[in-house]
């Protein structure tokens, strides 16, 4: 069966990367969607940038891939796409290594070079960027995001809309006491997380500590 066409929601660099990902998965990318009127009418890599209203009228059968790194913004545009009648694409690059013991939520985007081991649950609209590793018994909440090169060890829970920055590492928890990154928490690029992070807190450094000394 021919994969459905895809409209990529976003007009930045990651949107172009997701368009490449969609094509690698066999989809035809029909347009980029951008809410900035100043960007509508341009082309990115020979693909038109149009508004959500125009996309809904022209490509009723297309799925939407939300290509925005910010979890909160991605949640907003995903809901907007659904309100316009779009279904949301789930994209896993062919060069992702994963076991058969993976639960993949609708709308997940997993980029090339990533490795997902075993007994992993990804919520809806999770984003895993290039060359990440996700260890055993990891749980990722809806809209959680791993930037490129993140390493998540076993027995870790990543909360809803949590954002893990480029090159960060999260050490393992245990079955009885998983390491938890709370909802809406942010882990700075290059940080090494050795203990749980409270919801809404930003941590940076090695070992990672709350920004501002909280």
C-alpha positions in Angstrom: 0.0 0.0 0.0 1.3 3.5 -0.9 2.1 5.6 2.2 -0.2 8.7 2.4 1.1 12.1 1.5 2.5 14.2 4.3 2.4 17.9 5.1 5.2 19.1 7.4 4.1 21.6 10.0 7.0 24.0 10.5 9.2 26.2 8.4 12.6 25.9 10.1 15.7 23.7 9.7 14.1 20.8 11.5 11.1 20.9 9.2 13.4 20.3 6.3 14.9 17.4 8.1 11.5 15.9 8.9 10.6 16.3 5.2 13.7 14.2 4.4 12.6 11.7 7.0 9.1 11.4 5.6 10.5 10.9 2.1 12.9 8.2 3.5 9.8 6.5 4.9 8.2 6.4 1.4 5.8 9.4 1.8 5.4 12.3 -0.7 5.8 15.6 1.1 3.1 17.9 -0.4 3.8 21.1 1.5 5.2 22.9 4.5 2.7 24.6 6.8 3.7 27.8 8.6 1.5 30.1 10.8 3.8 33.1 10.0 2.1 35.0 7.1 5.5 36.4 6.1 6.8 32.9 5.3 3.8 31.7 3.3 4.4 31.6 -0.4 8.1 30.7 -0.1 9.6 27.4 -1.1 11.9 25.2 1.0 13.8 22.6 -0.9 11.4 23.0 -3.8 8.3 22.4 -1.6 5.8 25.2 -1.1 5.1 26.9 2.3 1.4 27.5 2.8 -1.1 28.3 5.5 -3.0 25.7 7.6 -6.3 26.8 5.9 -4.8 26.4 2.4 -3.3 23.0 3.3 -6.6 21.7 4.7 -8.4 22.8 1.5 -5.8 21.4 -0.9 -4.6 18.2 0.8 -7.5 16.7 2.7 -6.0 13.2 2.5 -2.6 14.2 3.8 -1.2 13.4 7.3 0.6 16.1 9.2 4.1 15.7 10.7 4.7 18.4 13.4 8.3 19.4 12.9 8.9 21.8 15.8 11.4 21.1 18.6 9.6 23.0 21.4 7.2 20.6 23.1 4.7 23.2 24.1 4.6 24.7 20.6 4.4 21.3 19.0 1.5 20.4 21.2 -0.3 23.7 20.1 0.3 23.1 16.3 -0.7 19.4 16.6 -4.0 20.4 18.2 -4.5 23.0 15.5 -3.8 20.4 12.7 -6.3 18.0 14.3 -8.9 20.8 14.5 -8.5 21.2 10.7 -9.3 17.6 10.2 -5.7 16.3 9.7 -4.5 12.9 10.9 -1.0 13.0 12.4 1.9 11.0 10.9 4.1 8.6 12.8 7.6 8.6 11.3 10.4 6.2 12.1 13.5 6.4 9.9 14.5 3.1 8.2 17.9 3.4 9.9 16.5 3.3 13.4 17.4 0.1 15.3 14.7 -1.1 17.6 13.5 -4.3 19.2 10.0 -5.6 18.8 9.3 -4.7 22.5 8.6 -1.1 21.8 5.3 0.7 22.2 5.1 3.6 19.9 2.5 6.4 20.4 0.7 8.0 17.5 2.6 11.0 16.0 6.0 9.9 17.2 9.0 11.0 15.1 12.2 9.0 15.4 15.2 10.2 13.4 18.0 8.3 11.6 20.7 6.7 13.6 18.8 6.3 16.9 18.7 3.0 18.8 15.8 1.9 21.0 16.6 -1.3 22.9 13.8 -3.1 24.7 10.6 -2.7 26.8 10.3 1.0 25.9 7.1 3.0 25.9 6.9 6.2 23.8 3.8 8.4 24.3 2.0 10.3 21.6 3.9 12.9 19.6 7.3 12.1 21.2 10.3 13.4 19.2 13.6 11.6 19.1 16.2 13.4 17.1 19.3 12.1 15.3 21.6 9.6 16.9 19.9 9.1 20.3 20.1 6.0 22.4 17.2 4.9 24.6 17.8 2.1 27.1 15.6 -0.6 28.5 12.4 0.2 30.4 12.3 3.9 29.5 8.9 5.7 29.5 8.5 8.9 27.6 5.4 11.0 28.1 3.4 12.8 25.4 5.3 15.5 23.5 8.6 14.7 25.3 11.6 15.6 23.2 15.2 14.3 22.8 17.5 16.7 20.9 20.3 15.1 18.8 22.8 12.8 20.5 21.0 12.3 23.8 21.6 9.1 25.7 19.0 7.8 28.1 19.9 4.8 30.2 17.6 2.2 31.6 14.7 2.7 34.1 14.2 6.3 33.3 10.8 8.1 33.0 10.7 11.3 30.9 7.6 13.4 31.6 5.1 15.2 29.3 6.6 18.0 27.3 10.0 17.5 28.9 12.9 18.6 26.7 16.4 17.0 26.8 19.0 19.1 25.1 21.7 18.1 22.6 24.3 15.7 23.8 22.8 15.3 27.3 23.1 12.0 29.2 20.7 10.5 31.8 22.1 7.8 34.0 20.0 4.8 34.9 17.5 4.4 37.6 16.3 1.1 39.0 13.2 -1.0 38.7 12.2 0.0 42.2 13.2 3.6 41.8 13.3 4.9 38.2 15.1 8.2 37.6 12.3 10.7 36.7 12.5 13.8 34.5 9.3 15.7 35.5 6.7 17.1 33.2 7.9 20.3 31.4 11.4 20.0 32.8 14.4 21.0 30.6 17.8 19.4 30.6 20.5 21.6 29.1 22.7 20.6 26.3 25.7 18.4 27.4 24.3 17.9 30.9 24.7 14.7 32.8 21.6 13.9 34.9 22.4 11.8 37.9 19.2 12.3 39.9 15.5 12.9 39.3 14.4 16.4 38.1 11.3 18.1 39.5 8.5 19.2 37.1 9.2 22.5 35.4 12.8 22.8 36.5 15.7 23.5 34.2 19.0 21.7 35.0 22.4 22.2 33.5 26.0 21.0 33.9 27.9 17.9 35.0 26.4 16.7 37.2 23.2 18.5 36.3 21.9 21.0 38.9 19.0 23.4 38.8 19.7 26.6 36.9 20.1 29.5 39.3 21.0 27.1 42.2 17.5 26.1 43.1 
